[in-house]
Amino acid sequence: MNYEASIAYFEELGRFGIQLGLERVIQLLELMGNPHKNLKYIHVAGTNGKGSTVAFLASILKCSGYRVGVYTSPHLIRFNERIAINDEQISDEDVVKLTAKISELIKSSCLEITYFEAATALAFAYFAQQQVDIVVLEVGLGGRLDATNVIIPLVSVITNISLEHTDILGNTVELIAREKAGIIKQEVPVVCGVMDEKAVDAIQQVARQNHASLYLVTKEIKIEGNTIKTNHNTYAPIKLALAGYHQMQNAACAILAAEVLASRWGRINYKAIPHTLNNTHWPGRLQIVGQKPLIVVDGAHNPAGTKVLRKAMEDYFDYSQLILVLGILDDKDKTAMMRELIADNERLKLLILTKPKTSRAFPPDKLLKEADKYCVPAMVYEDIPTAMTMAIKMADENDMICLAGSLYVAAEVLEGCQKR
């Protein structure tokens, strides 16, 4: 088996789709010798902000002298992005070796393992093999029945809650909050960046049931300009490379989680935190990929994400007019996403609708009907390279081009930039 065959194997497992539940992954891990059981974890769930919070946490732990495993999903360009130690992605060779082992176990046991379950098992095996000090583990979907939820962490983190995957997780923030709160374990402290009161109430109930101390970012932390203050420390100046006020909130969540962790395990280099946060990057989040015109790519893929994107574009970037390139998946709340980005947007010069390379993409000509409500100039291009080329042609050098709507859009744009 070579690297290409390994990736093809994972893609073949994709035929099982999303199947929440822990039975299959527990069986697979048992066959592998339970590699996950001797590791230390911070477990991170939430609707948005998980990836950035994971990146901030990993940076804090790394600058404190630890060997830090990081598991995130999905990847943007290559599978290896999902699994890293101290910012170094897993090698192709290790992917091949571990995939060969896992595929044999799956075949001999006749388990119907999903892509995400197999990837999670591979990550556990790699981190155990590499003897990392601690793993920052991102939930894939939900929490309670997510394949990552087979561990007992030192700290659980819930970044925020909004409506997404309502067909799977529930159609209210309370129901979704309960699913995310499924990562809360007996007497394991929880750091919560959630602001919605109903969602917080649901999380508090689960925390009480598990005798888990709950630390609310809204109560434990103050953000004042470029300063983040906790009950124990003041961190300044915080001038993040990741743009947007929401990233200050994610950084605050990571800082609080690090402080809570230090009360249970290890030591944190508090003095180094401002510098390390300011130099933390996370691809596909308000990422600048071009100048004159300013070109920004963002993976916002739900209404809460597009609302944050709209505010960040207005508050953090200096530009004349906006060309918005949008590609959205079929299972997303397209109406609400477009409303957040387009309604009363006086600087919107042109809307270009397109679709990423995935069978889940919503046809852009149908998005055009939604755009007609806002009476904005709009065009349709069937693929992202063409859409981006046309956007650049139509932009003045003081304009901004923003490509958004899906992580698939972000991935295609970033891959195209790599090839250029």
C-alpha positions, 0 to 999 in steps of 0.5 A: 500500500502506498500513500495514494492507495491509503487515501483511496482507502479512506475515500472508499470508507466514505461510502458509509457516510456519517454514522454517529455512535461509539460502538464501532470505533470502540471495537476498532480501538480494542482490536488496536490495543486501545492506543487512546487510553494512555494519553492526556487530552483537551477535548474541544466541541462547538459549532464554530471556532473549534479549529481556531481555539484548538490552534491557540491551545496547541500554541500555548502548550507548545510554548510551555515546553510540551510535545502536543498532538493535534487532531482536527477535521476536515482537512483543506488540501491533504489528509495529513493536515488532520494529524500533527505534533508541534505543527509538524503534520504526520508523514506520508510514510506513517499514514501508509503504515497505520492505514495498512494496519487499520485496514487489515483489522477492519477487513478481518473483523468485518466492521463497517467503519466510517472515514472519520472513525478510521481517521480518529483511530489512526490519530490515536495510534500515531499519538500513542506511538509518538508518545506525545505529552498531551493531545488537543482533540477536536470533535468532528460533529456534535459531541455525545456520539462523536467518534472522539468521545471515547476519552476522558480528558483533563479539560473539556471545552465548548466554544459556542453553539448555533443552529447547524446539522439540525437534521442530526443534532436537533432543531433548537440551540438547547438540543444542540447544546445537549449534544455538544455537552455530551463530551462532559465527563464526571468531575472533569472541568468544562470551559464554555465560550457559549453566549446563548443563554438557553444553550448555557442553561442546557450545558449547566444542567449536564455539568451539574449532572456530572459534578463537573466545574463549569467555567464561563468565558463571559464571567471569568474573562474580560476583553478590553481592547488588546488585553485579555484579563482573567481572575489570575492574569492579564495578557497583553498586548494581544494582536492576533494574526487571525482577524476578527473580534471573534478570534479574541473570544476564541483566544480568551476561551483557549487562555481560560482552558489553559489556566484550568488545565494548569490547576490539574496538570502541568505548568503553563508559560503565562508570560509567553502567551501574548506572543505565541497567540499573536503568531498563531495561524489557522488556514482558511479563516479570513486568510489574505491570499492576494493584494490589489485587489485584496483577496480574502478566503474564509470557510464560513459555512453556516449563518453564525459564521457568515454573520461573523464574517460580515462583521469582520469584513466591515471592521477589520479590512480597508477596501472600496467595494466588495466582490463576494464569491459564494459557494454553498453546500446543499445541506446548509441554511442558504437563505440565512447565510446569504441574508447575513452577507448580502442584506443592506451591504452598501459596499457590495459591488457584485455577487458571484455564485459558484460551486465547489468540487463536491457532490454536496454543492448546491447549484449556483443557478438556484442560489441566484433566485435567492440573490434576486431578493436583494437586487444586487448585481449577480453572476453565475460561474460553474467552477471556482477557478473561473469565478475567481478569475472573473472576480479579479478581472472585475475588481479595482485595485482598492476593492476586496474579493471575498471567497466564502460559503464552505470549507470546500471553497476555501480548500479549492482557493488555497490549493489553487494558490499553492499551484500558482 
